[in-house]
Amino acid sequence: MSRALKSCIYFFLGLASGSVLAQQSTPTQAISIPNAYIASDSEGFSTYKYRAGYMPLYSNGEKYTGINYQHNYFTQGSWDSSAEVYTLLTKAINPRNGLGYNANISYNLENGHKLIATDSSYSLQATDTTIIEALLNRDRVETQNSLNNGIYYTFPAISIEQKIIDRLSVVLMGGNMYFSDTNTRPTVKAKLIYDLVPEYGLTAQLRYRQYRDTNTAVPNNYFNPSEYSETMIAFGFRKRYEGWMINGTAGVGRQTVNQDPSTTTQLYELAATSPVASNDYYFKTRAGYGKSAGFLGPNYFYRYVMEELVIPF
């Protein structure tokens, strides 16, 4: 195990310990079941992830410490694969501004391949107009070849959100994805966001993302063009109704793969979250559809739905 990964694990465990000490005076508990993520794409690849959790330290839907068990199941044609995932997690997000941390460590076992994984982030208000977020994602590459061969990636990134003037802000993100098959993928993303109708939470967005793969000669484990870029115009909304938060995004853009002519991309997402501090339950769900480039050309698409239910006691 690398020194960087060991440091990461110690950091997450330290956060969990700190959360335990901070919440000893509020012994509220919760269970999280059933949780599900189901997705499919135009290449016939389907994903099913089912999760259950226990939070011995629970304050609300965005602040808790606990453990999860997850079963992953993948299919494509006559092929299938499954994984068992065990996770230690701690989370403390301010529901008013979305700032805080989400730290977790997972042990993933699939086809005899063992992996320490994480999907963690930490964000803070650096100045009155600047928000900084650090992200670390490490997981399996979820394609048939990659799951058979135990291919995974590690993706550290930094995001900065800067308010330029009233109702106008920009978000810049930069990172590098390190694949276990020796390929790397430097990635940049940018969003220009204008509060179009603030009282209705309606925004207009200009989005851009670009990446390049440094080793396109690796086996066909995943879509890895030498260069990829996308520019998208999107509209987003975020509104609270009787305590529920409803938000969504709809966007259309153009993408370029290597030196090929540009083609159309699409993105549609809709999400709903119940009141965070409810003593009865905490529920959130999200569904989405995206169209971009893939193995078989520019018309790859995917769709997904997820839900999470937490019951405190």
ROSE-699126 format. One line per 3 residues: number of its first residue (from 1); their letters; for each residue x, y, z of N, C-alpha, C. Coordinates in steps of 0.001 Angstrom, whole numbers. Layout:
BEGIN
NUM> A> X/Y/Z/X/Y/Z/X/Y/Z; ... .
//
This chain:
BEGIN
1> MSR> 841/-1189/0/0/0/0/883/1249/0; 528/2252/-830/1359/3436/-956/1265/4311/279; 2309/5162/472/2318/6068/1619/1159/7045/1536 .
4> ALK> 834/7514/300/-267/8458/135/-1593/7836/524; -1802/6578/142/-3058/5914/481/-3160/5672/1977; -2026/5270/2632/-2040/5083/4080/-2408/6388/4783 .
7> SCI> -1836/7502/4324/-2140/8793/4939/-3610/9131/4786; -4149/8795/3609/-5563/9038/3351/-6434/8249/4316; -6107/6966/4533/-6879/6116/5438/-6836/6668/6864 .
10> YFF> -5626/7069/7331/-5505/7617/8681/-6335/8893/8826; -6370/9703/7757/-7142/10947/7787/-8620/10655/7976; -9145/9677/7208/-10558/9343/7295/-10906/8778/8669 .
13> LGL> -10057/7899/9189/-10316/7312/10500/-10265/8376/11585; -9388/9347/11413/-9313/10444/12368/-10575/11284/12377; -11119/11538/11177/-12362/12270/11097/-13484/11510/11782 .
16> ASG> -13528/10202/11558/-14564/9374/12183/-14454/9434/13701; -13225/9330/14241/-13025/9380/15682/-13470/10724/16243; -13127/11792/15518/-13534/13118/15968/-15037/13261/15994 .
19> SVL> -15708/12677/15000/-17164/12737/14960/-17767/11990/16141; -17181/10847/16516/-17666/10079/17660/-17604/10913/18925; -16476/11575/19166/-16310/12365/20383/-17275/13529/20418 .
22> AQQ> -17497/14118/19234/-18346/15305/19185/-19805/14971/19422; -20223/13711/19147/-21634/13400/19202/-22007/12494/20370; -21110/12298/21338/-21410/11417/22450/-22593/11897/23274 .
25> STP> -22867/13194/23264/-23969/13729/24043/-25310/13545/23343; -25333/13128/22082/-26572/12916/21340/-26558/11507/20770; -27024/10517/21552/-26882/9121/21149/-27941/8636/20156 .
28> TQA> -28458/9529/19309/-29435/9139/18298/-28786/8183/17302; -29526/7156/16896/-29043/6186/15926/-29946/6169/14711; -29526/5464/13679/-30341/5352/12478/-29911/4129/11685 .
31> ISI> -30842/3629/10882/-30522/2614/9882/-30835/3197/8522; -30116/2736/7531/-30304/3211/6167/-30608/2011/5282; -31880/1845/4937/-32311/700/4138/-33762/938/3679 .
34> PNA> -34128/640/2440/-33231/134/1404/-32615/1284/614; -31389/1103/157/-30717/2038/-730/-30423/1321/-2042; -30612/1992/-3145/-30403/1336/-4432/-29892/2321/-5465 .
37> YIA> -29046/1809/-6366/-28596/2543/-7550/-28694/1576/-8722; -29464/1929/-9736/-29672/1077/-10899/-29402/1904/-12151; -28585/1360/-13051/-28213/2094/-14265/-28077/1135/-15440 .
40> SDS> -28250/1669/-16633/-28026/893/-17851/-27552/1844/-18942; -26928/1294/-19988/-26431/2146/-21057/-26708/1530/-22425; -26316/2262/-23459/-26599/1863/-24834/-25751/688/-25291 .
43> EGF> -24755/289/-24496/-23913/-856/-24846/-24374/-2134/-24152; -25537/-2070/-23501/-26090/-3247/-22847/-25491/-3554/-21495; -24753/-2610/-20928/-24135/-2797/-19615/-25099/-2286/-18546 .
46> STY> -25416/-3132/-17571/-26348/-2758/-16501/-25665/-2864/-15146; -26013/-1952/-14266/-25434/-1881/-12921/-26545/-1900/-11888; -26365/-2735/-10863/-27307/-2797/-9749/-26488/-2748/-8460 .
49> KYR> -26766/-1743/-7630/-26061/-1617/-6360/-27096/-1450/-5250; -27025/-2353/-4265/-27958/-2333/-3152/-27162/-2191/-1855; -27598/-1275/-984/-26803/-940/198/-27685/-842/1428 .
52> AGY> -27139/-1251/2569/-27779/-1079/3863/-26735/-565/4841; -27158/273/5783/-26197/853/6712/-26752/1019/8110; -25841/1147/9052/-26178/1417/10447/-25334/2585/10921 .
55> MPL> -25988/3624/11458/-25302/4804/11962/-25504/4891/13472; -24539/4429/14274/-24679/4513/15736/-24608/5937/16252; -24102/6861/15430/-24027/8271/15784/-24709/9064/14673 .
58> YSN> -25910/9561/14966/-26723/10207/13938/-27345/11482/14480; -27077/12593/13805/-27694/13869/14163/-28802/14255/13193; -28514/14118/11887/-29525/14370/10863/-29063/13703/9572 .
61> GEK> -29823/13904/8501/-29519/13222/7252/-28204/13599/6612; -27570/14671/7073/-26290/15104/6523/-25179/15110/7560; -25436/14526/8747/-24405/14500/9792/-24514/13195/10578 .
64> YTG> -23570/12296/10351/-23610/10996/11008/-22283/10276/10831; -22112/9195/11584/-20982/8285/11446/-21539/6867/11485; -21056/5998/10584/-21605/4661/10564/-20855/3711/9654 .
67> INY> -21502/2589/9360/-20948/1559/8500/-21991/1177/7463; -21514/718/6289/-22392/292/5205/-21944/-1057/4664; -22911/-1826/4194/-22624/-3008/3375/-23335/-2811/2045 .
70> QHN> -22617/-3068/947/-23186/-2889/-383/-22887/-4097/-1260; -23897/-4532/-2008/-23717/-5604/-2986/-23846/-5010/-4377; -22805/-5180/-5204/-22803/-4705/-6590/-23005/-5881/-7534 .
73> YFT> -23817/-5661/-8563/-24047/-6694/-9558/-24052/-6040/-10931; -23248/-6581/-11855/-23111/-6033/-13202/-23448/-7114/-14229; -24109/-6721/-15314/-24419/-7663/-16387/-24200/-6998/-17739 .
76> QGS> -23854/-7802/-18727/-23770/-7370/-20118/-23871/-8625/-20992; -24999/-8788/-21684/-25219/-10010/-22440/-25271/-11211/-21506; -24466/-12239/-21804/-24423/-13440/-20957/-23405/-13326/-19825 .
79> WDS> -22686/-12207/-19764/-21651/-12000/-18740/-22257/-11344/-17502; -21728/-11684/-16328/-22121/-10989/-15109/-20977/-11040/-14103; -21018/-10146/-13156/-20000/-10079/-12105/-20623/-9427/-10886 .
82> SAE> -20123/-9775/-9703/-20658/-9179/-8481/-19523/-8839/-7526; -19818/-7940/-6601/-18817/-7493/-5630/-19471/-7259/-4289; -18679/-7412/-3228/-19106/-7075/-1870/-18273/-5874/-1417 .
85> VYT> -18959/-4881/-862/-18291/-3642/-474/-18643/-3314/977; -17620/-3113/1812/-17796/-2790/3224/-17196/-1405/3470; -17978/-509/4083/-17573/894/4164/-17698/1443/5578 .
88> LLT> -16671/2199/5991/-16700/3030/7191/-16821/4473/6720; -17806/5206/7259/-18021/6552/6754/-18387/7517/7868; -18072/8781/7643/-18470/9862/8528/-18747/11083/7672 .
91> KAI> -19788/11828/8040/-20252/12925/7189/-20767/14054/8050; -20464/15290/7674/-20990/16475/8350/-21075/17596/7323; -22247/17741/6716/-22487/18758/5699/-23517/19746/6221 .
94> NPR> -23209/21049/6111/-24168/22084/6479/-25240/22161/5390; -26509/21833/5703/-27530/21818/4654/-27846/23189/4074; -27465/24252/4770/-27748/25601/4271/-26815/26010/3140 .
97> NGL> -25536/25601/3238/-24573/26035/2212/-23841/24878/1534; -24092/23640/1986/-23454/22485/1349/-22001/22303/1700; -21496/23040/2697/-20085/22956/3058/-19880/21938/4178 .
100> GYN> -18686/21330/4185/-18358/20354/5210/-17572/19210/4618; -17653/18031/5249/-16880/16900/4759/-17731/15650/4627; -17323/14792/3732/-17889/13461/3548/-16699/12540/3347 .
103> ANI> -16359/11762/4358/-15159/10934/4318/-15532/9473/4492; -14976/8614/3661/-15280/7190/3761/-14132/6348/3252; -14081/5131/3746/-13113/4123/3316/-13876/2827/3057 .
106> SYN> -13653/2218/1881/-14349/986/1520/-13367/-124/1201; -13784/-1337/1527/-13065/-2535/1096/-13934/-3222/52; -13427/-3318/-1176/-14185/-3834/-2312/-13550/-5135/-2784 .
109> LEN> -14346/-6194/-2815/-13863/-7504/-3249/-14687/-7962/-4442; -14044/-8099/-5599/-14734/-8510/-6821/-13819/-9400/-7659; -14327/-10583/-8035/-13563/-11535/-8858/-12190/-11833/-8266 .
112> GHK> -12093/-11853/-6938/-10814/-12107/-6288/-9913/-10901/-6213; -10324/-9771/-6808/-9523/-8541/-6781/-9939/-7699/-5578; -8969/-7328/-4760/-9226/-6530/-3569/-8840/-5080/-3825 .
115> LIA> -9654/-4167/-3302/-9392/-2749/-3519/-9846/-1936/-2318; -8985/-1012/-1866/-9375/2/-898/-9871/1202/-1701; -11128/1584/-1506/-11750/2626/-2317/-12245/3760/-1425 .
118> TDS> -12523/4904/-2040/-13070/6049/-1322/-13766/6977/-2307; -14733/7715/-1793/-15377/8806/-2537/-15617/9916/-1527; -14603/10751/-1321/-14594/11690/-206/-14357/13118/-677 .
121> SYS> -14805/14054/151/-14634/15463/-200/-14624/16312/1064; -14019/17494/948/-13998/18468/2034/-14072/19860/1412; -15023/20664/1857/-15197/22004/1291/-15259/23037/2408 .
124> LQA> -14804/24241/2097/-14805/25323/3089/-14976/26666/2396; -15443/27629/3182/-15598/29003/2707/-14281/29714/2970; -13458/29855/1922/-12137/30454/2097/-12220/31957/2329 .
127> TDT> -13085/32639/1576/-13352/34067/1759/-14859/34270/1600; -15293/35498/1699/-16723/35782/1540/-17218/35410/147; -16320/35347/-835/-16735/35090/-2226/-16082/33849/-2821 .
130> TII> -15353/33081/-1998/-14594/31944/-2533/-14862/30684/-1727; -15178/29604/-2432/-15344/28281/-1825/-14327/27333/-2452; -13630/26580/-1615/-12634/25620/-2086/-13068/24222/-1665 .
133> EAL> -12926/23274/-2574/-13278/21892/-2283/-12170/20961/-2752; -11787/20028/-1887/-10826/18981/-2229/-11579/17666/-2368; -11281/16910/-3427/-11981/15660/-3690/-10986/14531/-3893 .
136> LNR> -11360/13339/-3463/-10558/12148/-3704/-11500/10988/-3988; -11369/10426/-5183/-12206/9307/-5591/-11304/8166/-6058; -11546/6979/-5514/-10778/5791/-5893/-11763/4637/-5976 .
139> DRV> -11869/4015/-7165/-12874/2978/-7350/-12518/2121/-8561; -13293/1079/-8770/-13110/233/-9941/-13640/934/-11187; -13037/633/-12325/-13579/1067/-13606/-14672/72/-13970 .
142> ETQ> -15881/555/-14141/-17026/-339/-14280/-17366/-582/-15746; -16507/-1370/-16395/-16772/-1952/-17701/-16460/-3437/-17590; -16931/-4226/-18566/-16727/-5671/-18472/-15250/-6037/-18421 .
145> NSL> -14443/-5516/-19338/-13014/-5846/-19351/-12322/-5399/-18067; -12642/-4199/-17605/-11970/-3665/-16422/-12331/-4446/-15169; -13589/-4829/-15020/-13983/-5608/-13851/-13358/-6992/-13877 .
148> NNG> -13247/-7586/-15062/-12581/-8892/-15171/-11108/-8802/-14813; -10477/-7672/-15157/-9034/-7530/-14984/-8644/-6760/-13722; -9625/-6328/-12942/-9314/-5627/-11694/-8774/-4224/-11900 .
151> IYY> -9167/-3548/-12986/-8683/-2193/-13264/-9415/-1192/-12359; -8664/-267/-11780/-9239/768/-10933/-8560/2096/-11220; -9085/3155/-10639/-8514/4489/-10839/-8469/5229/-9512 .
154> TFP> -7598/6225/-9438/-7527/7140/-8304/-7578/8560/-8863; -8510/9364/-8357/-8725/10692/-8934/-8747/11756/-7840; -7613/12434/-7601/-7611/13598/-6709/-7895/14864/-7522 .
157> AIS> -8613/15813/-6919/-8961/17034/-7645/-9197/18171/-6658; -9093/19390/-7168/-9381/20603/-6411/-10379/21435/-7213; -11395/21940/-6521/-12402/22786/-7153/-12462/24126/-6429 .
160> IEQ> -12569/25202/-7193/-12671/26549/-6637/-13897/27236/-7238; -14792/27699/-6362/-15949/28477/-6808/-15736/29935/-6402; -15788/30829/-7376/-15509/32241/-7127/-16685/33091/-7603 .
163> KII> -17224/33895/-6695/-18254/34854/-7084/-17583/36034/-7759; -18014/36349/-8983/-17396/37434/-9752/-18095/38752/-9453; -19393/38775/-9684/-20240/39914/-9339/-21542/39334/-8795 .
166> DRL> -22440/40191/-8365/-23717/39730/-7855/-24428/38877/-8906; -24829/37649/-8527/-25574/36697/-9351/-24721/35992/-10398; -23411/36257/-10428/-22546/35592/-11412/-21344/34979/-10702 .
169> SVV> -21101/33675/-10933/-19960/32995/-10329/-19363/32007/-11324; -18129/31591/-11032/-17433/30629/-11874/-16879/29511/-10995; -16917/28284/-11502/-16375/27122/-10804/-15311/26495/-11693 .
172> LMG> -14103/26327/-11145/-12993/25712/-11875/-12537/24472/-11121; -12378/23364/-11832/-11919/22123/-11216/-10796/21532/-12045; -9744/21085/-11365/-8635/20427/-12042/-8196/19198/-11276 .
175> GNM> -7892/18125/-11988/-7456/16898/-11342/-6771/15985/-12331; -6298/14864/-11837/-5635/13885/-12686/-6084/12493/-12266; -6598/11729/-13225/-7072/10376/-12957/-5955/9389/-13279 .
178> YFS> -5572/8598/-12276/-4496/7618/-12429/-5117/6222/-12514; -5038/5598/-13685/-5557/4251/-13869/-4485/3230/-13513; -4932/2067/-13045/-3973/1032/-12648/-3336/333/-13847 .
181> DTN> -3809/622/-15068/-3200/30/-16268/-2140/948/-16887; -1655/1934/-16137/-585/2889/-16474/-1086/4120/-17220; -2344/4166/-17625/-2873/5366/-18270/-3156/6437/-17214 .
184> TRP> -3017/7705/-17597/-3433/8820/-16751/-4319/9741/-17573; -5177/10505/-16875/-6145/11365/-17564/-6210/12733/-16884; -5358/13691/-17262/-5498/15057/-16759/-6857/15617/-17186 .
187> TVK> -7560/16224/-16230/-8933/16658/-16471/-9150/18064/-15948; -9851/18892/-16727/-10265/20217/-16270/-11754/20386/-16563; -12449/21074/-15651/-13854/21404/-15835/-14069/22853/-15426 .
190> AKL> -15039/23494/-16059/-15364/24879/-15724/-16858/25101/-15894; -17426/25917/-14992/-18830/26297/-15101/-18968/27792/-14825; -19661/28488/-15693/-20038/29878/-15476/-21527/29867/-15153 .
193> IYD> -21896/30360/-13972/-23263/30230/-13473/-23851/31617/-13241; -25031/31847/-13837/-25733/33118/-13644/-27093/32839/-13005; -27380/33540/-11900/-28675/33389/-11226/-29736/34111/-12045 .
196> LVP> -30393/33346/-12892/-31330/33924/-13855/-32580/34465/-13163; -33189/33638/-12322/-34373/34052/-11552/-34148/33576/-10115; -33478/34357/-9271/-33073/33902/-7938/-34237/33428/-7070 .
199> EYG> -35402/34092/-7159/-36515/33708/-6291/-37067/32318/-6615; -36782/31812/-7803/-37193/30458/-8179/-36005/29496/-8268; -34817/29950/-7882/-33635/29106/-7920/-33228/28699/-9314 .
202> LTA> -33572/29493/-10317/-33276/29156/-11714/-31944/29776/-12132; -31038/28952/-12674/-29730/29428/-13126/-29505/29064/-14588; -28708/29883/-15273/-28221/29577/-16615/-26737/29273/-16497 .
205> QLR> -26281/28208/-17160/-24920/27744/-16986/-24234/27500/-18331; -22978/27859/-18370/-22111/27490/-19485/-21062/26541/-18929; -21043/25298/-19429/-20164/24265/-18896/-19127/23849/-19934 .
208> YRQ> -17940/23533/-19425/-16876/23049/-20310/-16068/21990/-19566; -15725/20928/-20266/-14819/19925/-19687/-13904/19393/-20774; -12705/19039/-20351/-11699/18527/-21291/-10787/17558/-20563 .
211> YRD> -10416/16484/-21243/-9412/15577/-20714/-8650/14937/-21862; -7532/14373/-21525/-6743/13632/-22511/-6175/12395/-21831; -6070/11322/-22579/-5482/10096/-22057/-4045/9989/-22529 .
214> TNT> -3137/9738/-21599/-1718/9727/-21935/-1259/8413/-22546; -2073/7351/-22376/-1704/6053/-22942/-2942/5429/-23579; -3111/5646/-24871/-4266/5100/-25581/-3979/3712/-26142 .
217> AVP> -2790/3174/-25866/-2421/1842/-26380/-2765/732/-25398; -3321/1093/-24215/-3693/53/-23251/-4851/-755/-23817; -5081/-1976/-23309/-6204/-2791/-23803/-7531/-2043/-23681 .
220> NNY> -8513/-2540/-24390/-9806/-1860/-24491/-10599/-2003/-23191; -10055/-1422/-22106/-10698/-1541/-20799/-11816/-535/-20604; -11758/604/-21308/-12717/1688/-21137/-12510/2663/-22284 .
223> FNP> -13417/3608/-22438/-13311/4636/-23471/-12139/5552/-23132; -11109/5573/-23975/-9924/6384/-23673/-9374/7062/-24922; -10040/8131/-25359/-9538/8887/-26510/-8290/9679/-26143 .
226> SEY> -7515/10034/-27129/-6334/10856/-26844/-6744/12260/-26394; -7881/12767/-26926/-8389/14072/-26502/-9911/14066/-26531; -10502/14690/-25531/-11959/14827/-25480/-12299/16197/-24914 .
229> SET> -13283/16872/-25502/-13749/18146/-24961/-15250/18268/-25188; -15898/19005/-24294/-17348/19208/-24383/-17685/20605/-23894; -18554/21288/-24624/-19103/22572/-24217/-20615/22429/-24167 .
232> MIA> -21231/22864/-23062/-22667/22657/-22874/-23329/23900/-22302; -24521/24172/-22781/-25385/25200/-22202/-26462/24472/-21400; -26632/24859/-20143/-27571/24145/-19271/-28360/25135/-18431 .
235> FGF> -29507/24658/-17985/-30327/25409/-17041/-30526/24539/-15807; -30378/25145/-14646/-30563/24425/-13400/-31578/25122/-12528; -32187/24360/-11641/-33091/24974/-10671/-32927/24274/-9330 .
238> RKR> -33195/25025/-8276/-33081/24514/-6910/-34091/25275/-6066; -35109/24572/-5585/-36192/25235/-4880/-36685/24361/-3742; -37037/24991/-2617/-37557/24263/-1467/-39082/24366/-1440 .
241> YEG> -39728/23197/-1326/-41180/23134/-1256/-41587/22363/-3; -42196/23100/953/-42657/22486/2193/-41574/21629/2846; -40369/22160/2870/-39241/21483/3500/-38458/20571/2579 .
244> WMI> -39051/20143/1477/-38353/19293/509/-37526/20149/-430; -36319/19686/-750/-35475/20376/-1722/-35591/19653/-3068; -36025/20385/-4084/-36154/19853/-5441/-35134/20572/-6316 .
247> NGT> -34320/19826/-7040/-33354/20458/-7933/-33156/19605/-9183; -32712/20249/-10238/-32519/19531/-11491/-31656/20313/-12457; -31276/19654/-13541/-30436/20239/-14580/-30890/19711/-15933 .
250> AGV> -30898/20584/-16928/-31155/20172/-18310/-30153/20899/-19200; -29370/20137/-19984/-28340/20756/-20805/-28148/20065/-22137; -27711/20848/-23120/-27385/20337/-24454/-26062/20963/-24871 .
253> GRQ> -25189/20148/-25481/-23887/20671/-25872/-23310/19988/-27084; -22030/20283/-27325/-21284/19695/-28428/-19998/19099/-27879; -19598/17956/-28423/-18390/17279/-27986/-17486/17019/-29184 .
256> TVN> -16185/16938/-28897/-15190/16603/-29924/-14303/15499/-29380; -14178/14415/-30134/-13332/13283/-29773/-12179/13223/-30764; -10950/13378/-30234/-9766/13426/-31087/-9956/14517/-32139 .
259> QDP> -9803/14194/-33411/-9970/15194/-34469/-11262/14996/-35247; -12178/14206/-34695/-13439/13942/-35394/-14352/15162/-35362; -15314/15240/-36283/-16298/16339/-36240/-17082/16319/-34934 .
262> STT> -17511/17490/-34486/-18235/17579/-33227/-19623/16959/-33354; -20135/16450/-32240/-21456/15827/-32189/-22186/16315/-30941; -23464/15945/-30823/-24333/16457/-29763/-24189/15675/-28460 .
265> TQL> -24255/16371/-27340/-24336/15742/-26012/-25568/16273/-25293; -26041/15497/-24317/-27216/15898/-23553/-27047/15477/-22097; -27713/16197/-21201/-27702/15845/-19782/-29009/16303/-19157 .
268> YEL> -29691/15377/-18460/-30937/15689/-17756/-30908/14992/-16403; -31127/15742/-15333/-31134/15178/-13987/-32234/15836/-13161; -32833/15041/-12274/-33859/15542/-11377/-33691/14857/-10027 .
271> AAT> -33750/15640/-8933/-33521/15082/-7598/-34485/15697/-6599; -34782/14930/-5551/-35636/15411/-4465/-35073/14907/-3147; -35069/15782/-2125/-34548/15443/-800/-35533/15916/267 .
274> SPV> -35852/15041/1205/-36791/15377/2271/-36113/16299/3287; -36865/16881/4230/-36254/17721/5272/-35130/16986/6007; -33996/17634/6134/-32795/16984/6660/-32934/16589/8121 .
277> ASN> -33572/17438/8914/-33606/17222/10365/-34854/16490/10841; -35597/15859/9953/-36800/15151/10356/-36470/14001/11311; -37310/13815/12344/-37103/12712/13280/-37747/11417/12805 .
280> DYY> -38507/11482/11706/-39214/10308/11204/-38412/9562/10136; -37893/10294/9158/-37121/9666/8084/-36374/10735/7305; -35375/10298/6568/-34656/11149/5617/-34599/10387/4306 .
283> FKT> -35096/11005/3245/-35206/10321/1958/-34662/11215/856; -33899/10634/-51/-33492/11374/-1242/-33460/10434/-2438; -33769/11001/-3581/-33797/10228/-4812/-33298/11093/-5951 .
286> RAG> -32747/10444/-6964/-32226/11157/-8127/-32348/10254/-9349; -32668/10856/-10472/-32722/10123/-11735/-32052/10974/-12803; -31432/10310/-13788/-30731/11073/-14805/-30561/10322/-16104 .
289> YGK> -30257/11104/-17135/-29985/10571/-18473/-28878/11418/-19069; -27891/10765/-19673/-26811/11489/-20328/-26461/10851/-21654; -26068/11683/-22610/-25650/11207/-23927/-24311/11840/-24256 .
292> SAG> -23324/11000/-24584/-21988/11489/-24922/-21306/10438/-25788; -19982/10450/-25823/-19239/9490/-26645/-18886/8253/-25824; -18735/7112/-26522/-18365/5869/-25869/-17610/4957/-26802 .
295> FLG> -17483/3672/-26389/-16758/2684/-27181/-17213/2660/-28636; -18531/2682/-28835/-19095/2419/-30163/-19395/3675/-30961; -18957/4832/-30482/-19174/6046/-31249/-19731/7181/-30407 .
298> PNY> -20210/8246/-31070/-20613/9465/-30358/-21995/9418/-29735; -22768/8341/-29958/-24148/8306/-29493/-24352/7409/-28272; -23308/7224/-27497/-23431/6474/-26248/-24375/7214/-25305 .
301> FYR> -25236/6488/-24608/-26078/7111/-23599/-26204/6195/-22386; -26527/6789/-21254/-26750/6044/-20024/-27941/6659/-19293; -28537/5894/-18408/-29631/6374/-17585/-29507/5715/-16213 .
304> YVM> -29966/6392/-15181/-29826/5839/-13838/-30939/6356/-12939; -31156/5646/-11863/-32047/6084/-10797/-31454/5611/-9481; -31531/6425/-8449/-31019/6040/-7139/-31961/6543/-6068 .
307> EEL> -31945/5871/-4923/-32732/6329/-3781/-32044/5918/-2492; -32282/6699/-1456/-31719/6406/-134/-32750/6750/922; -32984/5832/1853/-33923/6046/2941/-33217/5801/4270 .
310> VIP> -33266/6802/5146/-32667/6701/6477/-33789/6827/7513; -33780/5906/8483/-34798/5916/9542/-34097/6053/10889; -34217/7220/11541/-33575/7415/12855/-34401/6779/13973 .
313> F> -33718/6433/15050/-34425/5887/16214/-33620/6137/17485 .
//
